[in-house]
Amino acid sequence: MMMMMMMMMMMMMMMMMMMMMMMIVNNHLNLFNYFFK
C-alpha cells in the first residue's frame, strides 16, 4: 500500500513539473515572437 501511494505521488509530481515546463516554454516562445516581430 505504501509503495503504491509513493508511486502515485511521484507520478503527480512529474506531471506537474511537465506542465510547468510546457507553460514556461510557451511563455518564452510568445516573448520571442513579440520581440522579433
C-alpha distance matrix in Angstrom:
0.0 3.8 5.4 5.2 6.4 8.8 10.0 10.8 12.6 14.4 15.6 16.8 18.6 20.2 21.4 22.9 24.7 26.1 27.4 29.0 30.6 32.0 33.4 35.0 36.5 37.9 39.4 41.0 42.4 43.9 45.5 46.9 48.4 49.8 51.5 52.8 54.1
3.8 0.0 3.8 5.4 5.2 6.3 8.7 10.0 10.7 12.4 14.4 15.5 16.6 18.5 20.2 21.3 22.7 24.6 26.0 27.2 28.8 30.5 31.9 33.2 34.8 36.4 37.7 39.2 40.8 42.4 43.7 45.2 46.9 48.2 49.7 51.1 52.6
5.4 3.8 0.0 3.8 5.4 5.1 6.2 8.6 9.9 10.5 12.3 14.3 15.3 16.5 18.4 20.0 21.1 22.6 24.5 25.8 27.0 28.7 30.4 31.7 32.9 34.7 36.3 37.5 38.9 40.8 42.2 43.4 45.1 46.6 48.0 49.2 50.8
5.2 5.4 3.8 0.0 3.8 5.4 5.1 6.2 8.7 9.9 10.6 12.4 14.3 15.4 16.6 18.5 20.1 21.2 22.7 24.5 25.9 27.1 28.8 30.5 31.7 33.1 34.8 36.3 37.6 39.2 40.9 42.2 43.6 45.2 46.8 48.0 49.3
6.4 5.2 5.4 3.8 0.0 3.8 5.4 5.1 6.2 8.7 9.9 10.6 12.4 14.3 15.4 16.6 18.5 20.1 21.2 22.7 24.5 25.9 27.2 28.8 30.4 31.8 33.2 34.8 36.3 37.7 39.2 40.8 42.3 43.6 45.2 46.7 48.0
8.8 6.3 5.1 5.4 3.8 0.0 3.8 5.4 5.1 6.2 8.6 9.9 10.6 12.3 14.3 15.4 16.5 18.4 20.1 21.2 22.6 24.4 25.9 27.1 28.6 30.4 31.7 33.0 34.7 36.3 37.6 39.0 40.7 42.1 43.5 44.9 46.5
10.0 8.7 6.2 5.1 5.4 3.8 0.0 3.8 5.4 5.1 6.2 8.6 9.9 10.6 12.3 14.3 15.4 16.6 18.5 20.1 21.1 22.6 24.5 25.8 27.0 28.7 30.4 31.6 32.9 34.8 36.3 37.4 39.0 40.7 42.2 43.3 44.8
10.8 10.0 8.6 6.2 5.1 5.4 3.8 0.0 3.8 5.4 5.1 6.2 8.7 9.9 10.6 12.4 14.3 15.4 16.6 18.5 20.1 21.2 22.7 24.5 25.8 27.1 28.8 30.4 31.7 33.1 34.8 36.3 37.6 39.1 40.8 42.1 43.4
12.6 10.7 9.9 8.7 6.2 5.1 5.4 3.8 0.0 3.8 5.4 5.1 6.2 8.6 9.9 10.6 12.3 14.3 15.4 16.6 18.4 20.1 21.2 22.6 24.4 25.9 27.1 28.7 30.3 31.7 33.1 34.7 36.3 37.6 39.1 40.6 42.1
14.4 12.4 10.5 9.9 8.7 6.2 5.1 5.4 3.8 0.0 3.8 5.4 5.1 6.2 8.6 9.9 10.6 12.3 14.3 15.4 16.5 18.4 20.0 21.1 22.5 24.4 25.8 27.0 28.6 30.4 31.6 32.9 34.7 36.2 37.5 38.8 40.4
15.6 14.4 12.3 10.6 9.9 8.6 6.2 5.1 5.4 3.8 0.0 3.8 5.5 5.1 6.2 8.6 9.9 10.6 12.4 14.3 15.4 16.5 18.4 20.1 21.1 22.6 24.4 25.8 27.0 28.7 30.4 31.6 33.0 34.7 36.3 37.4 38.7
16.8 15.5 14.3 12.4 10.6 9.9 8.6 6.2 5.1 5.4 3.8 0.0 3.8 5.5 5.1 6.2 8.6 9.9 10.6 12.4 14.3 15.4 16.6 18.4 20.0 21.2 22.6 24.4 25.8 27.1 28.8 30.3 31.7 33.0 34.8 36.2 37.4
18.6 16.6 15.3 14.3 12.4 10.6 9.9 8.7 6.2 5.1 5.5 3.8 0.0 3.8 5.5 5.1 6.2 8.6 9.9 10.6 12.3 14.3 15.4 16.5 18.3 20.0 21.1 22.5 24.3 25.8 27.0 28.6 30.3 31.6 33.0 34.5 36.1
20.2 18.5 16.5 15.4 14.3 12.3 10.6 9.9 8.6 6.2 5.1 5.5 3.8 0.0 3.8 5.5 5.1 6.2 8.7 9.9 10.5 12.3 14.3 15.4 16.4 18.3 20.0 21.1 22.5 24.4 25.8 26.9 28.6 30.2 31.6 32.8 34.3
21.4 20.2 18.4 16.6 15.4 14.3 12.3 10.6 9.9 8.6 6.2 5.1 5.5 3.8 0.0 3.8 5.5 5.1 6.2 8.7 9.9 10.6 12.3 14.3 15.3 16.5 18.4 20.0 21.1 22.6 24.4 25.7 27.0 28.6 30.4 31.5 32.8
22.9 21.3 20.0 18.5 16.6 15.4 14.3 12.4 10.6 9.9 8.6 6.2 5.1 5.5 3.8 0.0 3.8 5.4 5.1 6.2 8.6 9.9 10.6 12.3 14.2 15.4 16.5 18.4 20.0 21.2 22.6 24.4 25.9 27.0 28.7 30.3 31.6
24.7 22.7 21.1 20.1 18.5 16.5 15.4 14.3 12.3 10.6 9.9 8.6 6.2 5.1 5.5 3.8 0.0 3.8 5.5 5.1 6.1 8.6 9.9 10.6 12.2 14.2 15.3 16.5 18.3 20.0 21.1 22.5 24.3 25.7 27.0 28.4 30.1
26.1 24.6 22.6 21.2 20.1 18.4 16.6 15.4 14.3 12.3 10.6 9.9 8.6 6.2 5.1 5.4 3.8 0.0 3.8 5.4 5.1 6.1 8.6 9.9 10.5 12.2 14.2 15.3 16.4 18.3 19.9 21.0 22.5 24.2 25.7 26.8 28.2
27.4 26.0 24.5 22.7 21.2 20.1 18.5 16.6 15.4 14.3 12.4 10.6 9.9 8.7 6.2 5.1 5.5 3.8 0.0 3.8 5.5 5.1 6.2 8.6 9.9 10.6 12.3 14.2 15.3 16.5 18.4 20.0 21.1 22.5 24.4 25.8 26.8
29.0 27.2 25.8 24.5 22.7 21.2 20.1 18.5 16.6 15.4 14.3 12.4 10.6 9.9 8.7 6.2 5.1 5.4 3.8 0.0 3.8 5.5 5.1 6.2 8.6 9.9 10.6 12.3 14.2 15.4 16.5 18.4 20.0 21.0 22.6 24.3 25.7
30.6 28.8 27.0 25.9 24.5 22.6 21.1 20.1 18.4 16.5 15.4 14.3 12.3 10.5 9.9 8.6 6.1 5.1 5.5 3.8 0.0 3.8 5.4 5.1 6.1 8.5 9.9 10.5 12.2 14.2 15.3 16.4 18.3 19.8 21.1 22.3 24.1
32.0 30.5 28.7 27.1 25.9 24.4 22.6 21.2 20.1 18.4 16.5 15.4 14.3 12.3 10.6 9.9 8.6 6.1 5.1 5.5 3.8 0.0 3.8 5.5 5.1 6.1 8.6 9.9 10.5 12.3 14.2 15.3 16.5 18.2 20.0 21.0 22.2
33.4 31.9 30.4 28.8 27.2 25.9 24.5 22.7 21.2 20.0 18.4 16.6 15.4 14.3 12.3 10.6 9.9 8.6 6.2 5.1 5.4 3.8 0.0 3.8 5.5 5.1 6.2 8.6 9.9 10.6 12.3 14.3 15.4 16.4 18.4 20.0 21.0
35.0 33.2 31.7 30.5 28.8 27.1 25.8 24.5 22.6 21.1 20.1 18.4 16.5 15.4 14.3 12.3 10.6 9.9 8.6 6.2 5.1 5.5 3.8 0.0 3.8 5.4 5.1 6.2 8.6 9.9 10.5 12.3 14.3 15.2 16.5 18.3 19.9
36.5 34.8 32.9 31.7 30.4 28.6 27.0 25.8 24.4 22.5 21.1 20.0 18.3 16.4 15.3 14.2 12.2 10.5 9.9 8.6 6.1 5.1 5.5 3.8 0.0 3.8 5.4 5.1 6.1 8.6 9.8 10.5 12.3 14.1 15.3 16.3 18.0
37.9 36.4 34.7 33.1 31.8 30.4 28.7 27.1 25.9 24.4 22.6 21.2 20.0 18.3 16.5 15.4 14.2 12.2 10.6 9.9 8.5 6.1 5.1 5.4 3.8 0.0 3.8 5.4 5.1 6.2 8.6 9.8 10.6 12.2 14.3 15.4 16.3
39.4 37.7 36.3 34.8 33.2 31.7 30.4 28.8 27.1 25.8 24.4 22.6 21.1 20.0 18.4 16.5 15.3 14.2 12.3 10.6 9.9 8.6 6.2 5.1 5.4 3.8 0.0 3.8 5.4 5.1 6.2 8.7 9.9 10.5 12.4 14.3 15.4
41.0 39.2 37.5 36.3 34.8 33.0 31.6 30.4 28.7 27.0 25.8 24.4 22.5 21.1 20.0 18.4 16.5 15.3 14.2 12.3 10.5 9.9 8.6 6.2 5.1 5.4 3.8 0.0 3.8 5.4 5.0 6.2 8.6 9.7 10.5 12.1 14.0
42.4 40.8 38.9 37.6 36.3 34.7 32.9 31.7 30.3 28.6 27.0 25.8 24.3 22.5 21.1 20.0 18.3 16.4 15.3 14.2 12.2 10.5 9.9 8.6 6.1 5.1 5.4 3.8 0.0 3.8 5.4 5.1 6.2 8.5 9.9 10.5 11.9
43.9 42.4 40.8 39.2 37.7 36.3 34.8 33.1 31.7 30.4 28.7 27.1 25.8 24.4 22.6 21.2 20.0 18.3 16.5 15.4 14.2 12.3 10.6 9.9 8.6 6.2 5.1 5.4 3.8 0.0 3.8 5.4 5.1 6.1 8.7 10.0 10.5
45.5 43.7 42.2 40.9 39.2 37.6 36.3 34.8 33.1 31.6 30.4 28.8 27.0 25.8 24.4 22.6 21.1 19.9 18.4 16.5 15.3 14.2 12.3 10.5 9.8 8.6 6.2 5.0 5.4 3.8 0.0 3.8 5.4 5.0 6.2 8.6 10.0
46.9 45.2 43.4 42.2 40.8 39.0 37.4 36.3 34.7 32.9 31.6 30.3 28.6 26.9 25.7 24.4 22.5 21.0 20.0 18.4 16.4 15.3 14.3 12.3 10.5 9.8 8.7 6.2 5.1 5.4 3.8 0.0 3.8 5.4 5.2 6.0 8.3
48.4 46.9 45.1 43.6 42.3 40.7 39.0 37.6 36.3 34.7 33.0 31.7 30.3 28.6 27.0 25.9 24.3 22.5 21.1 20.0 18.3 16.5 15.4 14.3 12.3 10.6 9.9 8.6 6.2 5.1 5.4 3.8 0.0 3.8 5.5 5.3 5.8
49.8 48.2 46.6 45.2 43.6 42.1 40.7 39.1 37.6 36.2 34.7 33.0 31.6 30.2 28.6 27.0 25.7 24.2 22.5 21.0 19.8 18.2 16.4 15.2 14.1 12.2 10.5 9.7 8.5 6.1 5.0 5.4 3.8 0.0 3.8 5.7 5.6
51.5 49.7 48.0 46.8 45.2 43.5 42.2 40.8 39.1 37.5 36.3 34.8 33.0 31.6 30.4 28.7 27.0 25.7 24.4 22.6 21.1 20.0 18.4 16.5 15.3 14.3 12.4 10.5 9.9 8.7 6.2 5.2 5.5 3.8 0.0 3.8 5.7
52.8 51.1 49.2 48.0 46.7 44.9 43.3 42.1 40.6 38.8 37.4 36.2 34.5 32.8 31.5 30.3 28.4 26.8 25.8 24.3 22.3 21.0 20.0 18.3 16.3 15.4 14.3 12.1 10.5 10.0 8.6 6.0 5.3 5.7 3.8 0.0 3.8
54.1 52.6 50.8 49.3 48.0 46.5 44.8 43.4 42.1 40.4 38.7 37.4 36.1 34.3 32.8 31.6 30.1 28.2 26.8 25.7 24.1 22.2 21.0 19.9 18.0 16.3 15.4 14.0 11.9 10.5 10.0 8.3 5.8 5.6 5.7 3.8 0.0
